[in-house]
Amino acid sequence: MTTNQSKMRRTRFRPSSLDKLALCGLFCGDENRGQSFKERGDGFDITFREWVPRGLTDEARKFCDTGLAWAIDQTRELAEGSTIYSDKENCTIGFANFFQQPGEADAIIPARLCHIDLKSGQEYDYRLQQTAYALGLMENYFADSWTAFVLYCDLQRVVSYRFTYKQALAIIEGERKNYDDPGRAPQANEYCDWCVNFPVCPATRHLAGQALMVREPAIDFEAILADANKLGTFLEGCKAIEEYHKRAKESAIKILLHGGHVPGWKMISRKGSDYVEADSLIELGLTDSRICYPAIIKKFGNMGGEKYRELCALFGVEPKAEHIKQSGGSVYLKQTKQANK
């Protein structure tokens, strides 16, 4: 093990980490990353669990995210009239072996021998996570086979995985064996920027070093574009550099905010923009027999200050100054004319 590897942490062996651990045995999720995605996912979770057993009413559908409404409808279609369990107590997945803590499905349909796992954002490979869930649920329900349905709300796409008990058991046994292998080295992959080990990881450092290494006076970029192998290696290095660049800028801004100096760089402040919250827009009382304005406003959220003033003028309503708020300003780096040498 290298010096850098000895400093690296590793996530616990749990269903939600399996697909990441399969790509890199030293993956450890950074809890400070993706908070906005988590908050949105938590909101989806609450709404889904409340409405999926009975279905959305027409009024509830007006205020429901389009992708989430699709997921609720899709789950009910998959149930084909069977009972859907969505409360956390009935959706807890216990495991006889391998995992110390239980898992949790978003919905379980016992009569159909299947479960639902909701995902927002882009599509990733969750096969191993679903394998673990299926294994636990087959043990819980004494079933020989099980189907996992992953519903991507934003993409409105369904991906299904079907397992027999023997298949699921063999897969998880194999993953546990890999996890316990002391010789596994870190591997660069699509989840690197979500890993707490990123700054000390030898795999990403190697890629970044390769991309930055220039033996000639300049990069022969045309040669890189013309060679698929060189292009792939170059892109891998660029991806690593992008994350290093982002974190380096964050560090430089901290130094400058505390009165320090970063040669070749200065900090620029940007004033926050005006905006009006959705609830304040509803208070305007806009009416039109053809349009349900409150539903539309809730759907699209806050409005910029200038647009708010234009809307008030259109309807002959006096804009209220107390409704116009200002978002927090921002700072960013700008290179000075004289580059650091």
C-alpha positions as CSV (number, residue, x, y, z in Angstrom):
1,M,0.0,0.0,0.0
2,T,1.3,3.5,-0.9
3,T,1.6,6.3,1.5
4,N,-1.4,8.0,-0.1
5,Q,-3.4,4.8,0.1
6,S,-2.8,4.5,3.8
7,K,-4.5,7.8,4.3
8,M,-7.6,6.8,2.4
9,R,-10.9,5.8,4.1
10,R,-13.5,3.4,2.8
11,T,-17.2,3.3,3.1
12,R,-19.1,0.5,4.9
13,F,-20.3,-2.6,3.0
14,R,-23.9,-1.6,2.5
15,P,-26.4,-1.8,-0.4
16,S,-26.3,1.8,-1.4
17,S,-22.4,1.7,-1.7
18,L,-22.0,-1.6,-3.7
19,D,-22.1,-0.1,-7.2
20,K,-19.5,2.5,-6.3
21,L,-17.3,-0.1,-4.4
22,A,-17.4,-2.3,-7.5
23,L,-15.7,0.5,-9.5
24,C,-13.2,1.3,-6.8
25,G,-12.6,-0.7,-3.6
26,L,-11.5,2.4,-1.7
27,F,-14.5,4.6,-2.4
28,C,-15.8,6.6,0.5
29,G,-18.7,9.0,-0.1
30,D,-18.2,12.7,0.8
31,E,-21.2,13.7,3.0
32,N,-20.6,17.4,2.1
33,R,-21.3,16.8,-1.6
34,G,-24.8,16.7,-3.2
35,Q,-26.8,18.3,-0.4
36,S,-29.2,20.0,-2.8
37,F,-29.8,16.6,-4.5
38,K,-30.4,15.0,-1.1
39,E,-32.9,17.7,-0.1
40,R,-34.8,17.3,-3.3
41,G,-34.8,13.5,-3.0
42,D,-36.1,13.7,0.6
43,G,-39.0,15.8,-0.7
44,F,-39.8,13.3,-3.4
45,D,-39.6,10.5,-0.8
46,I,-42.2,12.1,1.5
47,T,-44.7,12.9,-1.3
48,F,-44.3,9.5,-3.0
49,R,-44.9,7.5,0.1
50,E,-48.0,9.6,1.0
51,W,-49.7,9.4,-2.4
52,V,-48.7,6.1,-4.1
53,P,-51.0,3.8,-2.2
54,R,-54.1,5.8,-3.1
55,G,-53.1,7.8,-6.2
56,L,-52.9,11.5,-6.8
57,T,-56.1,13.6,-6.6
58,D,-56.6,16.2,-9.4
59,E,-55.8,19.0,-6.9
60,A,-52.6,17.3,-5.6
61,R,-51.4,16.6,-9.2
62,K,-51.4,20.4,-9.9
63,F,-48.7,20.9,-7.3
64,C,-46.8,17.7,-7.8
65,D,-43.5,17.6,-9.8
66,T,-44.2,16.2,-13.2
67,G,-41.6,13.4,-12.9
68,L,-42.7,12.4,-9.4
69,A,-46.4,12.3,-10.6
70,W,-45.2,10.0,-13.4
71,A,-43.5,7.7,-10.9
72,I,-46.6,7.5,-8.7
73,D,-48.7,6.6,-11.7
74,Q,-46.1,4.1,-13.0
75,T,-45.9,2.3,-9.6
76,R,-49.7,2.0,-9.5
77,E,-49.6,0.5,-13.0
78,L,-47.0,-2.0,-12.0
79,A,-49.0,-3.0,-9.0
80,E,-52.0,-3.9,-11.2
81,G,-54.4,-3.4,-8.4
82,S,-52.3,-5.2,-5.7
83,T,-51.6,-3.6,-2.3
84,I,-48.6,-1.2,-2.3
85,Y,-46.7,-0.7,0.9
86,S,-44.9,2.6,1.0
87,D,-44.6,3.4,4.7
88,K,-41.1,3.2,6.1
89,E,-41.9,0.4,8.6
90,N,-43.1,-2.0,5.9
91,C,-40.4,-0.9,3.4
92,T,-37.5,-1.7,5.7
93,I,-35.4,-4.6,4.3
94,G,-33.7,-6.9,6.8
95,F,-30.7,-9.0,5.9
96,A,-29.8,-12.5,7.2
97,N,-26.1,-12.0,6.3
98,F,-23.6,-9.6,4.8
99,F,-25.1,-6.2,5.9
100,Q,-25.1,-4.9,9.4
101,Q,-27.9,-2.4,8.9
102,P,-31.2,-2.7,7.1
103,G,-32.0,-1.2,3.7
104,E,-35.1,0.7,2.6
105,A,-37.2,0.5,-0.5
106,D,-39.5,3.3,-1.6
107,A,-42.4,0.8,-2.2
108,I,-42.9,-2.9,-2.0
109,I,-45.7,-4.9,-3.8
110,P,-45.6,-8.3,-2.2
111,A,-48.2,-9.9,-4.5
112,R,-46.1,-9.0,-7.5
113,L,-42.8,-10.0,-5.8
114,C,-41.2,-6.7,-6.6
115,H,-40.1,-3.4,-5.1
116,I,-39.7,0.1,-6.3
117,D,-36.6,2.3,-5.9
118,L,-37.0,6.0,-6.9
119,K,-34.2,7.9,-8.4
120,S,-33.9,11.6,-9.5
121,G,-31.4,13.1,-11.8
122,Q,-29.4,11.2,-14.4
123,E,-29.2,7.5,-14.9
124,Y,-26.5,5.5,-13.1
125,D,-25.9,1.7,-12.7
126,Y,-27.7,0.5,-9.5
127,R,-27.7,-3.2,-10.3
128,L,-25.8,-4.3,-7.2
129,Q,-27.8,-2.1,-4.9
130,Q,-31.0,-3.7,-6.3
131,T,-29.4,-7.2,-6.1
132,A,-28.9,-6.6,-2.3
133,Y,-32.5,-5.4,-1.9
134,A,-33.9,-8.3,-3.8
135,L,-31.8,-10.8,-1.7
136,G,-33.1,-9.3,1.5
137,L,-36.7,-9.2,0.3
138,M,-36.6,-12.8,-0.9
139,E,-35.5,-13.8,2.5
140,N,-38.2,-11.6,4.1
141,Y,-41.0,-13.0,1.9
142,F,-39.6,-16.5,1.5
143,A,-39.6,-16.0,-2.3
144,D,-37.4,-17.8,-4.9
145,S,-37.3,-14.8,-7.3
146,W,-37.8,-11.1,-7.2
147,T,-37.9,-8.1,-9.5
148,A,-36.5,-4.6,-8.8
149,F,-37.9,-1.6,-10.6
150,V,-35.8,1.5,-10.7
151,L,-37.9,4.6,-11.6
152,Y,-35.9,7.6,-12.9
153,C,-38.3,10.4,-12.2
154,D,-36.7,13.2,-14.2
155,L,-36.1,10.9,-17.2
156,Q,-39.4,9.2,-16.9
157,R,-37.6,5.9,-17.5
158,V,-38.0,2.4,-15.9
159,V,-35.1,0.0,-15.5
160,S,-35.9,-3.5,-14.2
161,Y,-33.7,-6.2,-12.8
162,R,-34.9,-9.8,-12.1
163,F,-33.1,-12.2,-9.8
164,T,-33.5,-15.7,-8.5
165,Y,-32.4,-16.3,-4.9
166,K,-29.3,-18.2,-6.0
167,Q,-28.2,-15.5,-8.5
168,A,-28.6,-12.7,-5.9
169,L,-26.8,-14.7,-3.2
170,A,-23.8,-15.5,-5.5
171,I,-23.5,-11.9,-6.6
172,I,-23.4,-10.5,-3.1
173,E,-21.1,-13.2,-1.9
174,G,-18.7,-12.2,-4.7
175,E,-18.9,-8.5,-3.9
176,R,-18.2,-9.2,-0.2
177,K,-15.1,-11.3,-1.2
178,N,-13.9,-8.4,-3.3
179,Y,-14.5,-5.9,-0.5
180,D,-12.4,-8.0,1.9
181,D,-9.5,-8.3,-0.5
182,P,-6.6,-6.3,1.0
183,G,-4.9,-6.0,-2.3
184,R,-7.5,-3.8,-4.1
185,A,-6.0,-0.6,-5.4
186,P,-8.0,2.6,-6.1
187,Q,-9.4,3.0,-9.6
188,A,-10.4,6.2,-11.3
189,N,-14.1,6.2,-12.3
190,E,-17.2,8.4,-12.7
191,Y,-17.7,8.8,-8.9
192,C,-14.3,10.2,-8.1
193,D,-15.5,13.7,-7.4
194,W,-18.0,12.3,-4.9
195,C,-15.3,10.5,-2.9
196,V,-13.7,12.0,0.2
197,N,-10.4,10.4,-0.8
198,F,-10.1,12.5,-4.0
199,P,-7.4,14.9,-2.8
200,V,-5.0,12.1,-1.8
201,C,-6.0,9.4,-4.3
202,P,-3.0,8.1,-6.3
203,A,-5.3,7.1,-9.2
204,T,-6.7,10.5,-9.9
205,R,-3.3,12.2,-9.2
206,H,-1.8,9.9,-11.8
207,L,-4.4,10.9,-14.4
208,A,-4.1,14.6,-13.7
209,G,-0.3,14.3,-13.9
210,Q,-0.5,12.5,-17.3
211,A,-2.8,15.2,-18.7
212,L,-0.5,18.0,-17.5
213,M,2.7,16.4,-18.6
214,V,3.9,18.2,-21.8
215,R,7.3,17.1,-23.1
216,E,7.1,19.2,-26.3
217,P,6.8,23.0,-26.4
218,A,3.1,22.6,-26.8
219,I,0.4,19.9,-26.8
220,D,-0.1,18.3,-30.2
221,F,-3.8,18.5,-29.9
222,E,-4.6,17.5,-33.4
223,A,-2.7,14.2,-32.9
224,I,-4.8,13.6,-29.7
225,L,-8.1,14.2,-31.6
226,A,-7.0,11.9,-34.4
227,D,-6.2,8.9,-32.1
228,A,-9.0,7.4,-30.1
229,N,-6.7,5.8,-27.5
230,K,-4.9,9.1,-26.9
231,L,-8.2,11.0,-26.8
232,G,-9.6,8.6,-24.1
233,T,-6.5,9.0,-21.9
234,F,-6.6,12.8,-22.4
235,L,-10.3,13.0,-21.4
236,E,-9.7,10.9,-18.3
237,G,-6.9,13.3,-17.2
238,C,-9.0,16.4,-18.0
239,K,-11.8,15.0,-15.8
240,A,-9.4,14.7,-12.9
241,I,-8.0,18.1,-13.5
242,E,-11.4,19.7,-13.6
243,E,-12.1,18.6,-10.0
244,Y,-8.7,19.6,-8.8
245,H,-9.2,23.0,-10.5
246,K,-12.6,23.5,-8.8
247,R,-11.1,22.7,-5.4
248,A,-8.1,24.8,-6.0
249,K,-10.3,27.8,-6.8
250,E,-12.3,27.3,-3.6
251,S,-9.0,27.2,-1.6
252,A,-7.8,30.4,-3.4
253,I,-11.0,32.3,-2.6
254,K,-10.7,31.4,1.1
255,I,-7.2,32.8,1.1
256,L,-8.2,36.0,-0.6
257,L,-11.3,36.4,1.6
258,H,-9.0,36.3,4.7
259,G,-6.8,39.0,3.2
260,G,-4.2,36.7,1.7
261,H,-2.5,36.9,-1.6
262,V,-2.5,34.4,-4.5
263,P,0.0,35.5,-7.2
264,G,-1.6,36.0,-10.6
265,W,-5.2,36.0,-9.3
266,K,-7.7,38.4,-7.8
267,M,-11.2,38.1,-6.3
268,I,-14.3,39.7,-7.9
269,S,-17.5,40.2,-6.0
270,R,-20.9,39.9,-7.7
271,K,-24.0,41.5,-6.3
272,G,-27.0,39.2,-5.7
273,S,-30.1,39.5,-7.9
274,D,-33.6,40.6,-7.0
275,Y,-36.3,38.0,-6.7
276,V,-39.8,37.5,-5.4
277,E,-41.0,34.3,-3.7
278,A,-43.9,32.3,-5.1
279,D,-46.1,32.9,-2.1
280,S,-45.8,36.7,-2.6
281,L,-46.8,36.3,-6.2
282,I,-49.9,34.5,-5.2
283,E,-50.8,37.4,-2.9
284,L,-51.2,39.6,-6.0
285,G,-54.5,37.8,-6.6
286,L,-54.1,37.6,-10.3
287,T,-57.3,36.2,-11.9
288,D,-58.3,34.8,-15.3
289,S,-61.1,32.4,-15.9
290,R,-59.0,30.3,-18.2
291,I,-55.9,30.0,-16.0
292,C,-55.2,28.7,-12.4
293,Y,-52.5,31.2,-11.5
294,P,-51.7,29.9,-8.0
295,A,-51.0,26.4,-9.4
296,I,-48.8,27.8,-12.2
297,I,-46.9,30.0,-9.8
298,K,-46.3,27.2,-7.3
299,K,-45.1,25.0,-10.2
300,F,-42.5,27.4,-11.5
301,G,-41.4,29.0,-8.2
302,N,-39.7,32.3,-7.6
303,M,-39.6,35.1,-10.1
304,G,-36.8,37.7,-10.9
305,G,-37.4,41.2,-9.6
306,E,-37.6,42.8,-13.0
307,K,-40.1,40.2,-14.3
308,Y,-42.2,40.8,-11.2
309,R,-42.4,44.5,-11.9
310,E,-43.4,43.8,-15.5
311,L,-46.1,41.4,-14.4
312,C,-47.5,43.9,-12.0
313,A,-47.6,46.5,-14.7
314,L,-49.3,44.1,-17.1
315,F,-52.1,43.5,-14.6
316,G,-52.3,47.1,-13.3
317,V,-51.1,46.1,-9.8
318,E,-48.7,48.1,-7.7
319,P,-45.5,46.1,-6.9
320,K,-44.8,45.8,-3.2
321,A,-41.3,46.7,-2.2
322,E,-41.3,44.4,0.8
323,H,-41.8,41.4,-1.6
324,I,-38.7,42.0,-3.5
325,K,-35.8,40.3,-1.9
326,Q,-32.1,39.9,-2.8
327,S,-30.2,36.7,-3.1
328,G,-26.8,36.4,-1.6
329,G,-23.9,37.8,-3.6
330,S,-21.1,35.7,-4.9
331,V,-17.3,35.9,-5.4
332,Y,-15.2,34.4,-8.1
333,L,-11.6,34.3,-9.2
334,K,-10.2,36.3,-12.1
335,Q,-6.7,36.0,-13.5
336,T,-4.8,39.3,-13.5
337,K,-3.2,40.6,-16.7
338,Q,0.2,39.5,-15.6
339,A,0.1,35.7,-15.2
340,N,2.0,34.1,-12.4
341,K,5.3,32.7,-13.7
